[in-house]
Every structure is written in structure tokens, then in C-alpha cells.
């Protein structure tokens, strides 16, 4: 039988070859679907920076920022502050950004070049935020024989990031709408807004360096506000939209994994919502089954329980087994489309502007920006959630409920700098629930807000009274680029690759 199958296969191959005298030409047809185009490369690049992994890893950043705890299984590293090594995988993505610009075959090279600059800035900014100094100037030159790039200082990296974003904005301004964009539809005006939002975000992460005259952070920030295109609504968000179709479900939907019952909302979310009578709680959480069995209704504030994520894991599992906790709202686990996952957003932009106003970087009323951020967060939730009791538990977000919450005395800014920054960052933290992966941790690391629970008895970081401050460099650098990684470590951290060392941006 095997010989017969081989014989039939051979006859099939001969038939195919004889049916066409130009077999090789077919395989090099410039119009064939296998040809890599700028549009196709753009699609891959944009999916790379906006897609989220599904399942347990989707909530890792929420475990680190103490928005969620984990029950019913083993102890999760990020909940108890265990960091390891990161990777330089983002550099591989940027090779395709270069290829995208090289493969442009029409007169719209500016748009794709702008996108390449944006993606380079985006990827390398976040790699630097993880570890510190990284290769920038000498990166991506392997084809030229430079396979061991030197590391730029983080200060240089941030300047390069800002320069690339400035260049991206200029290129977008001189380009036109392009194809291959599944996120913003290739609309140049939306990309200009996203670039502006990211510039402001980067500058705010440099707030500890506002007195550095080389960086001119305040001046740069105010200039961007004066000349850049700002986001005007949630419709401008750079976000991934999910839907009820194969391979496009929300990342934590129950179809994708088996962990829907494990996340537990913490007191950092539940208690803060209760303190200010914020009905977003009913959209984030579901009521405790133990409380429902005790007779409480799902619209009762007391039916919702937030757990301290820093207590011993055994105590968390005890509460988990007794059903004395609030899990994720079914809109995250059962509703196929879930909600879009935002990378750069209108609400976030307004919180950044509010903080900038409090810091004196820009003119304007911080309260106006602050409340626009909260309103945008609430509208985003309402607009992306069916108006059904199972998702809002009898507390639907409406224009009236938003107005009532914005008038709540407990959330008002007072004109006192540090308390106002704490309120702004806290509202940004609450609005970022399962959004903006890792950014809540970076804001905490930068400002100390909101104050996260750290228990020296359970904290598995070597420094038991704090969270780790960075990830370690990938081991491959010690193996293949030792001279340059050693120089970078010596310059930054006295030669020690330690998760508790402070990178330049935090000093």
C-alpha cells in the first residue's frame, strides 16, 4: 500500500509539472499571494503591539498591580512579587518595520515610514521601561554585520524615543490614509492623535526628570499640547476590538482557557469603589456566592468582597473555597466580545493632562481634565457592555449616574499638589482595570500611588518591604553580547543585574 501511495503521488507531481511549462515562473509570480507587501507587514506589526495573550498570562499585570489575586491553584509569582528575566524579542518585530518601508510600492511611503518610527519608539520604550539601558542606535544592524550592539543610556533611549515620535508625527502629517491597518483603519488623523498621546505618556513617565535641562520636559509637553492633535473621545483610542468570531474572542473568554474562576478582585478595587460609591464596581466584579446564599441581592454593595492580595496564599484559598470573594464580572469571561483592550486612550490622556496641570507643566484646570478622564472611563464601559442585569447587576451607567459620581465629594481635587496627584493616579489605576498592560505598575513605580499592600511576611522579593523595580536582562545577552551588557550593568547597577536596582528614569 505504501508503494502504491508513493506511485500515485509521483504520477500527480508529473501531471502537475507537465500541465505547465513555466512552473518556476508561477513560484516567482510578483502578483502571487505569498508576496510580502507593506500592507501585509503593517498588519502584522500592528497586531503585534495591540494583541494580548489569552488565559492566565492576560492577567499577570493585574496580579502585579494588586487589582487581582489568584485562588484555587498554586501561588502566582506576580501576586507575590517574583520577577525574572525579560527578553529582547521586540527587536525581531522591528526588522519587519524596516522591511515594511522598503517594500512600499506606491507614493505613500510617508505613512508607512511614520508607522515604522511609531512602532520602533513604542517597542523600545517599553523594553527600556522593563530593564533600563538598551541598544537603540546600533540595534537592527545585523545585516550590516553589527551583531553585538552597544547599549545606549536610558536617558539617550528616551530622547531617541521622543525624536522618533516627533518624526512619526511629521511623516504622518505628510502622508495619506494607508492600507493594512486593522486597528485605526489606516486613518492618518487618528495616527497623529495616537502619536501625540504617546508623546505625552512618555514625557509623563519622565516626571522625576522634570528639572533636567537637557530633556526640557515641561517645554516639550506644552509644545505638544499647543501643536499636536489630541484625542477627542474614546473613538480615537488605539485599541484592539474583539468580537464573537473564531480567533477574535476577548482574551479571557472562557472558550480560550480554563481559568475563569481563579481571579479574585482585591480590596484595591472593591474597597476603593465602595469608598466613593462608584458603580463601576458592578461592571468589574460579580457578587460573592457566599453573600448571595446568605440572602443578599446582586445589587447590594455588601454582596461584593475584595481580598487583600498580600495575605498568605493559604488564607486566600480558604476564602476561595468558602466562596467569600468576588470574581470577574461575566462580561470578561462569558461575553464573547468582552471589551476592547486599550494601549493608548482618551481617558488615559486626560489623566496625564490633569497630572501635568497639577505639576504646573501646562495651563488649564486640572479638575476639568481629571473629570473628563473619569467620564471617558465610565462611557467606555457602558458603550462596550450590553445593558443587561447580568453585567451591571442593577446599576447601569447612565448620563445621570456619571454626573452624580463626578459630583461626589470624596473624589474632588483640592488644589493641594501631592494629594491631587494621588487622586489622579488612583482614578487612572481604577480606569485601567484589565487595560494598558503593565502601565499601572509603571505609574506606581514612578509615583508610589496608589499605595499597594506589601506584606514582608509573604513578599517573595528579596527586599521584603517593596516591589521589584525592574526585570533582569535576557541571559542571551551574557552569552552573545557580554562586553556590552557588562558595560551597561556597570554603568547602571554596579555590575549587578538585580530586580531591585533603580534604573535612571526612577532616580
C-alpha positions in Angstrom: 0.0 0.0 0.0 2.8 2.4 0.8 4.4 1.7 -2.6 1.1 2.3 -4.3 0.7 5.7 -2.5 4.2 6.8 -3.5 3.5 5.8 -7.1 0.2 7.8 -7.2 2.0 10.8 -5.7 4.7 10.6 -8.3 2.1 10.5 -11.1 0.3 13.5 -9.6 3.6 15.5 -9.5 4.4 14.6 -13.1 0.9 15.6 -14.2 1.2 19.0 -12.5 4.6 19.6 -14.0 3.5 18.7 -17.5 0.4 20.9 -17.3 2.6 24.0 -17.1 5.8 24.7 -19.0 6.6 27.6 -16.7 6.5 26.0 -13.2 9.3 28.2 -11.9 7.6 31.4 -13.1 4.5 30.5 -11.1 6.6 30.3 -8.0 8.1 33.7 -8.5 4.9 35.4 -9.8 5.1 39.0 -8.4 1.3 39.0 -8.1 1.2 35.8 -6.1 -0.4 35.9 -2.6 2.9 34.9 -1.0 4.5 38.2 -1.9 5.2 40.3 1.3 3.8 43.8 0.9 4.0 46.9 3.1 0.3 46.5 3.8 0.7 42.9 5.0 3.7 43.8 7.1 1.8 46.7 8.6 -1.0 44.3 9.7 1.4 42.0 11.4 3.2 44.8 13.2 0.0 46.4 14.5 -1.4 43.1 15.7 1.9 42.6 17.5 1.7 45.8 19.5 -2.0 45.5 20.2 -2.8 41.8 20.7 -3.0 40.2 24.2 -2.1 36.7 25.1 -5.1 34.7 26.3 -5.6 32.9 29.5 -3.6 33.2 32.8 -0.9 35.5 31.3 -3.5 38.0 30.3 -4.0 39.0 34.0 -0.3 38.9 35.1 -0.1 42.7 35.1 -3.3 42.9 37.2 -1.8 40.5 39.7 1.4 42.6 40.0 -0.6 45.8 40.4 -2.8 44.1 43.0 -6.0 44.6 41.2 -6.5 40.8 41.2 -5.4 37.9 43.4 -5.4 34.3 42.4 -7.2 31.4 44.1 -7.9 27.8 43.7 -4.5 26.9 42.3 -0.9 27.4 43.2 0.7 30.7 44.2 1.2 33.1 41.3 4.7 34.7 41.0 3.5 38.3 40.2 1.0 38.4 43.0 3.8 37.8 45.4 6.3 40.0 43.6 8.7 37.5 41.9 10.4 38.9 38.9 12.7 37.0 36.5 14.3 37.9 33.2 12.7 39.7 30.3 13.5 39.3 26.6 14.6 41.3 23.6 12.0 39.8 21.4 10.7 43.2 20.4 13.8 43.8 18.3 12.8 41.0 15.9 9.5 42.8 15.3 11.3 45.9 14.3 13.1 44.1 11.5 9.7 43.8 9.8 9.1 47.6 10.3 12.2 48.2 8.3 11.1 45.8 5.6 7.7 47.4 5.5 9.1 50.8 4.5 11.5 49.1 2.0 8.6 47.3 0.3 6.3 50.3 -0.2 5.4 50.3 -3.9 3.2 53.4 -4.1 3.5 57.1 -3.4 2.5 56.8 0.3 5.9 55.9 1.8 5.5 58.7 4.4 2.6 56.9 6.1 4.4 53.6 6.4 7.6 55.3 7.4 5.7 57.2 10.1 4.2 53.9 11.3 7.7 52.3 11.4 9.0 55.2 13.5 6.0 54.9 15.8 6.3 51.2 16.3 10.1 51.4 16.9 9.5 54.1 19.6 6.7 52.0 21.1 8.6 48.7 21.3 11.9 50.1 22.5 10.3 52.5 25.1 8.6 49.5 26.8 11.7 47.3 26.6 13.6 50.1 28.3 10.9 50.6 30.9 11.4 46.9 31.8 15.1 46.8 32.1 16.9 50.2 31.8 19.7 50.9 29.3 19.2 49.0 25.9 20.6 49.1 22.4 19.0 51.8 20.3 21.5 53.4 17.9 23.2 50.2 16.9 20.1 48.0 17.1 18.8 46.3 13.9 22.1 46.3 12.1 22.7 42.6 11.9 22.5 42.6 8.1 25.4 45.1 8.1 27.4 42.7 10.3 26.9 44.6 13.6 25.6 41.7 15.8 26.8 43.0 19.1 25.2 46.4 19.6 26.3 48.7 22.4 23.8 49.9 24.9 22.5 53.4 25.0 21.9 55.0 28.4 18.2 55.2 29.3 18.3 58.9 29.0 19.6 58.6 25.4 16.9 56.0 24.8 14.1 58.3 25.9 15.5 61.1 23.8 15.6 58.8 20.8 12.0 57.6 21.5 10.8 61.2 21.6 12.7 62.1 18.4 11.2 59.0 16.6 7.7 60.1 17.7 8.3 63.6 16.5 9.5 62.2 13.2 6.5 59.9 13.1 4.1 62.8 13.5 5.9 64.7 10.8 5.7 61.8 8.4 2.0 61.1 9.2 1.3 64.8 8.5 2.8 64.4 5.1 1.2 61.1 4.3 -2.2 59.9 3.5 -4.5 57.1 4.6 -2.9 53.7 4.1 -4.0 50.0 3.9 -3.2 47.1 6.1 -4.2 48.7 9.4 -6.8 46.6 11.4 -6.7 48.9 14.4 -7.2 52.5 13.2 -8.2 51.8 9.7 -5.1 53.5 8.3 -6.5 56.9 9.1 -3.7 59.4 9.2 -5.6 61.8 11.5 -6.1 59.0 14.1 -2.5 58.1 13.9 -1.4 61.7 14.5 -3.6 61.6 17.7 -2.2 58.3 18.8 1.3 59.7 18.3 0.5 62.8 20.3 -1.0 60.7 23.1 2.1 58.5 23.3 4.4 61.5 23.3 2.6 62.9 26.4 2.7 59.5 28.0 6.4 59.1 27.6 7.1 62.6 28.9 4.9 61.9 32.0 6.9 58.8 32.7 9.9 61.2 32.9 8.3 63.3 35.6 11.2 62.6 38.0 13.5 64.3 35.5 11.5 67.4 35.0 14.4 69.6 36.2 16.8 68.1 33.6 17.6 70.9 31.3 18.8 68.5 28.5 15.4 66.9 28.3 13.2 70.1 28.6 10.3 68.0 29.6 7.9 70.8 30.6 8.7 72.7 27.4 8.3 69.7 25.2 5.0 68.8 26.9 3.5 72.3 26.5 4.7 72.5 22.8 3.0 69.2 22.0 -0.3 70.4 23.6 -0.1 73.6 21.5 0.7 71.9 18.2 -0.3 68.3 18.3 -3.6 66.6 17.6 -5.1 65.4 20.9 -7.6 62.6 21.2 -11.1 63.9 21.5 -13.1 60.9 22.5 -12.9 57.1 23.1 -13.4 56.7 19.3 -9.7 57.8 19.0 -8.4 55.0 21.2 -5.5 52.8 20.0 -7.2 49.6 21.0 -7.8 46.0 19.9 -11.5 45.3 19.4 -12.8 41.7 19.9 -15.9 40.0 18.7 -17.9 36.8 18.7 -16.0 35.1 15.9 -13.4 32.4 15.8 -9.9 33.6 16.8 -11.2 37.1 17.7 -12.8 36.4 21.1 -11.9 38.5 24.2 -8.6 37.1 25.6 -10.0 36.0 28.9 -13.2 34.5 27.5 -13.9 31.0 28.9 -13.6 29.5 25.4 -9.9 30.3 25.4 -8.8 28.8 28.7 -9.9 27.1 31.9 -9.0 29.8 34.5 -12.2 32.0 34.5 -13.0 31.2 38.1 -9.5 31.8 39.5 -9.2 35.6 39.6 -10.3 37.3 42.7 -10.9 41.1 42.9 -8.9 42.7 45.6 -9.6 45.4 48.2 -7.6 47.8 46.0 -10.6 47.7 43.6 -13.6 46.8 45.6 -12.9 48.9 48.7 -12.0 52.0 46.7 -15.2 51.8 44.7 -17.2 51.4 47.9 -15.5 54.4 49.5 -16.7 56.6 46.7 -19.9 54.8 45.8 -18.5 54.1 42.3 -20.9 51.8 40.3 -18.1 50.7 38.0 -17.6 48.0 40.7 -20.7 46.3 39.5 -19.2 46.1 36.0 -15.8 44.8 37.1 -17.0 42.2 39.7 -19.6 39.7 40.3 -21.2 39.2 43.8 -19.8 36.7 46.3 -21.7 33.5 46.1 -21.5 33.1 49.8 -23.2 36.5 50.2 -25.9 35.6 47.8 -26.5 32.3 49.6 -26.8 34.4 52.8 -29.7 36.3 51.3 -28.1 39.4 49.8 -29.1 40.6 46.3 -26.7 41.1 43.5 -27.3 44.9 43.5 -26.3 45.1 47.2 -22.9 46.8 47.8 -22.3 44.4 50.7 -22.5 41.4 48.3 -19.1 42.3 47.0 -15.9 41.4 48.7 -12.4 42.5 48.0 -9.5 40.5 49.3 -6.1 41.7 50.5 -3.7 40.2 47.8 -0.7 40.2 50.2 -2.1 37.9 52.8 -0.8 34.3 52.9 -1.8 32.2 49.9 -3.4 29.6 52.2 -5.8 32.3 53.6 -6.8 33.4 50.1 -7.5 29.8 49.2 -9.6 29.4 52.3 -11.7 32.4 51.3 -11.8 31.0 47.7 -13.1 27.6 48.9 -15.7 29.3 51.1 -16.9 31.4 48.1 -16.2 34.5 50.1 -14.8 36.6 47.3 -15.9 38.5 44.2 -14.7 37.1 40.9 -14.6 38.7 37.5 -17.8 40.0 36.0 -19.1 37.6 33.3 -18.6 40.3 30.7 -14.9 39.4 30.9 -15.4 35.6 30.9 -18.7 34.8 29.2 -19.5 37.7 26.8 -17.5 36.8 23.7 -16.5 40.4 22.7 -15.6 41.4 26.2 -14.3 44.9 25.8 -11.6 46.5 23.6 -8.1 46.3 25.2 -6.6 49.8 25.1 -3.0 50.7 24.6 -3.3 54.4 24.2 -6.6 56.0 25.2 -8.6 59.2 25.6 -9.3 58.6 29.3 -5.6 58.0 30.0 -4.7 61.1 28.0 -6.9 63.2 30.2 -5.5 61.8 33.4 -2.0 62.6 32.1 -3.1 66.2 31.2 -4.6 66.5 34.7 -1.4 65.5 36.3 0.6 67.8 34.1 -1.7 70.7 35.1 -1.2 69.9 38.8 2.6 69.8 38.2 2.5 73.2 36.5 3.6 71.9 33.2 0.6 73.3 31.3 -2.1 75.9 31.8 -5.6 74.7 32.4 -7.9 73.4 35.1 -6.7 70.0 36.3 -10.2 69.2 37.5 -11.6 69.5 34.0 -9.1 67.0 32.6 -9.5 64.7 35.6 -13.3 64.5 35.3 -13.1 64.1 31.6 -10.9 61.0 32.3 -13.3 59.5 34.7 -16.3 60.3 32.4 -14.4 58.7 29.5 -13.7 55.6 31.6 -17.4 55.2 32.5 -18.6 55.8 29.0 -16.2 53.3 27.6 -17.6 50.6 30.0 -21.2 51.5 29.2 -20.6 51.6 25.4 -18.9 48.2 25.4 -21.3 46.3 27.6 -24.8 45.1 26.8 -27.4 46.8 29.0 -28.3 43.6 30.9 -28.5 42.9 34.6 -26.0 40.1 34.5 -23.3 42.6 33.5 -24.2 45.7 35.6 -26.2 43.9 38.5 -28.9 46.6 38.5 -26.6 49.6 38.5 -26.4 50.7 34.8 -24.0 53.5 33.9 -26.1 56.4 32.5 -25.6 60.1 31.9 -27.3 60.8 35.2 -25.2 58.3 37.2 -22.0 59.7 35.7 -23.0 63.2 36.6 -23.8 62.1 40.2 -20.5 60.4 40.6 -18.5 63.3 39.2 -20.1 65.5 42.0 -19.1 63.0 44.8 -17.2 65.0 47.4 -14.6 62.2 48.1 -13.2 62.3 44.6 -12.8 66.1 44.2 -9.4 67.7 43.7 -8.5 70.3 46.3 -5.6 72.2 44.9 -3.0 70.5 47.0 -0.4 69.1 44.8 0.5 65.7 46.2 -3.0 64.7 47.4 -4.3 65.7 43.9 -1.7 63.6 42.1 -2.6 60.7 44.3 -6.3 61.0 43.4 -5.5 61.3 39.7 -3.2 58.3 39.7 -5.8 56.3 41.7 -8.5 57.1 39.2 -6.2 56.2 36.4 -5.5 52.9 38.2 -9.2 52.1 38.5 -9.9 53.0 34.9 -7.0 50.8 33.8 -8.5 47.5 35.1 -7.5 44.8 32.6 -6.4 47.6 30.3 -3.0 49.2 29.5 -0.9 46.1 30.5 1.8 46.9 33.0 1.2 50.7 32.9 -0.4 50.7 36.4 2.8 49.2 37.7 5.0 51.8 36.0 2.9 54.6 37.4 3.1 53.1 40.9 6.8 52.7 40.5 7.1 56.4 39.4 4.7 57.9 42.0 4.1 55.4 44.8 0.3 55.7 44.0 -2.0 54.1 44.8 -0.3 52.7 47.9 -0.2 48.9 47.3 -0.3 46.3 50.0 3.1 44.8 50.7 3.4 42.2 53.4 7.0 41.4 54.5 5.8 38.1 55.7 4.6 37.0 52.3 6.5 39.2 49.9 8.9 36.9 48.0 11.0 39.8 46.7 14.5 39.8 48.3 13.7 43.3 49.6 10.6 42.4 51.6 9.2 45.9 52.0 8.9 46.8 48.3 8.0 45.5 44.9 10.8 44.8 42.4 11.8 47.8 40.3 12.8 46.1 37.1 13.2 42.8 35.2 16.7 41.4 34.6 18.2 41.3 31.1 17.9 38.2 29.0 20.6 35.6 29.5 21.3 35.5 25.8 23.0 38.9 26.2 25.5 37.5 28.6 26.1 34.6 26.2 26.4 36.6 22.9 26.9 40.3 23.8 28.8 40.1 27.1 31.1 43.0 26.7 28.3 45.4 26.0 25.9 44.0 28.7 28.7 44.2 31.3 29.4 47.8 30.4 25.7 48.6 30.8 25.3 46.8 34.1 28.5 48.5 35.4 27.2 51.9 34.4 23.8 51.5 35.9 23.8 49.0 38.7 27.4 48.5 39.9 27.7 45.5 37.7 24.8 43.5 39.2 21.7 42.5 37.3 19.3 42.9 40.2 15.5 43.3 40.1 15.7 45.8 43.0 18.1 48.2 41.3 16.8 51.7 40.3 17.1 52.5 36.6 17.8 56.1 35.6 14.2 57.0 35.0 13.4 56.3 38.6 16.3 58.2 40.2 
